[in-house]
Amino acid sequence: MPDGITLQKGTTVTGTVIVTGGGGVIGRAICARLAGSGYTPVAADLEAAVPESASSFEHDFVVMDVTSTESIRAAVAAVVREDETIAGVVNCAGILRDSFVGELDEAKLDLMFQVNIAGMARVVEATADLIRVGGSIVNVGSLTGHFGRFTGASVYGATKAGIAAYTRYLAAELAPRGIRVNNVAPGVIRAPMSPSMARVSGGEEASAAHAMLKRIGEPHEVAEVVEFFVSPRSSFVTGQTLLVDGGVVAW
Ligand SMILES: NC(=O)c1ccc[n+]([C@@H]2O[C@H](COP(=O)([O-])OP(=O)(O)OC[C@H]3O[C@@H](n4cnc5c(N)ncnc54)[C@H](O)[C@@H]3O)[C@@H](O)[C@H]2O)c1
């Protein structure tokens, strides 16, 4: 484990951070950024995310399906030894499926709520007691929870808006334990677009046009903000949603 970075007297940045969806594009960037600050990130992701990652992945990886409490508990037990605490959790696992009116698909509907919302709550349930005092939970929401210009993203947007509320309630509940909870809501970020994402966003050029900065974001720009919320540099910030969207919602 790397030596800690002391930010102020008695505050040392080290420890394990479990990053769900850590095999994905933004999840990997988050793992890399956390490792750069002295944390030990553990990417927790579906088995399907392993083969693609295996050769190039620099961080610890554990198989976790956030739709299954059993899978989450097994993964956490494999990562955290008895009597150990962790520095935090980043809930980054998420999926987008289009949900145009007239085409609503029950399986897509269920999966988005199971992964994006219920998955987050299951992971928190399994890890909250392990997070040390001064530790942090960071949820990854989305721009789509805060605006309405992506037609076909209504259900995904609803799950991501739900994350903002979930974050506030969880922050209040965990504050007495010394754990902060915040929500980073990315705008459109450079990643291979799934067919659903391309359908709802209209592609990279159309997405960039919504932003004040007239571009889409890079994964490391999200990771930077996530790392800030994990770290004690944000020690008086909890219950917040911060949009990392190039100025879409503010415009
Ligand atoms: N890429 C964007 O433009 C964008 C914008 C706003 C928000 N987001 C959010 O950021 C997060 C990461 O997105 P990304 O662009 O890196 O996508 P991605 O598909 O590369 O990463 C998502 C990861 O979540 C994992 N995952 C899916 N279902 C899971 C499950 N049941 N259990 C565990 N892991 C599971 C996937 O295997 C994948 O590795 C998601 O929550 C997404 O909703 C992305």
The ligand as a Gaussian input file, in Angstrom:
#p B3LYP/6-31G(d) Opt

LIG

0 1
 N      -20.638000       8.172000     -19.873000
 C      -21.451000       9.197000     -19.652000
 O      -21.615000      10.091000     -20.483000
 C      -22.180000       9.299000     -18.320000
 C      -22.902000      10.451000     -18.065000
 C      -23.568000      10.593000     -16.857000
 C      -23.512000       9.582000     -15.934000
 N      -22.813000       8.445000     -16.205000
 C      -22.795000       7.413000     -15.174000
 O      -21.455000       7.133000     -14.854000
 C      -21.344000       5.782000     -14.440000
 C      -20.262000       5.082000     -15.250000
 O      -20.619000       5.157000     -16.622000
 P      -19.594000       4.831000     -17.802000
 O      -19.805000       5.823000     -18.854000
 O      -18.232000       4.596000     -17.277000
 O      -20.238000       3.479000     -18.353000
 P      -19.606000       2.034000     -18.443000
 O      -20.663000       1.179000     -19.062000
 O      -18.259000       2.075000     -19.072000
 O      -19.437000       1.653000     -16.899000
 C      -20.485000       1.188000     -16.108000
 C      -19.996000      -0.025000     -15.367000
 O      -21.050000      -0.497000     -14.518000
 C      -20.977000      -1.894000     -14.531000
 N      -22.238000      -2.518000     -14.137000
 C      -23.402000      -2.584000     -14.832000
 N      -24.280000      -3.343000     -14.174000
 C      -23.666000      -3.761000     -13.038000
 C      -24.053000      -4.593000     -11.967000
 N      -25.258000      -5.184000     -11.934000
 N      -23.153000      -4.811000     -10.967000
 C      -21.916000      -4.250000     -11.005000
 N      -21.492000      -3.470000     -12.005000
 C      -22.361000      -3.240000     -13.011000
 C      -20.650000      -2.248000     -15.993000
 O      -20.132000      -3.575000     -16.108000
 C      -19.642000      -1.176000     -16.329000
 O      -18.301000      -1.598000     -16.124000
 C      -22.732000       5.167000     -14.588000
 O      -23.396000       5.224000     -13.350000
 C      -23.399000       6.096000     -15.585000
 O      -24.799000       6.087000     -15.436000
 C      -22.147000       8.287000     -17.372000

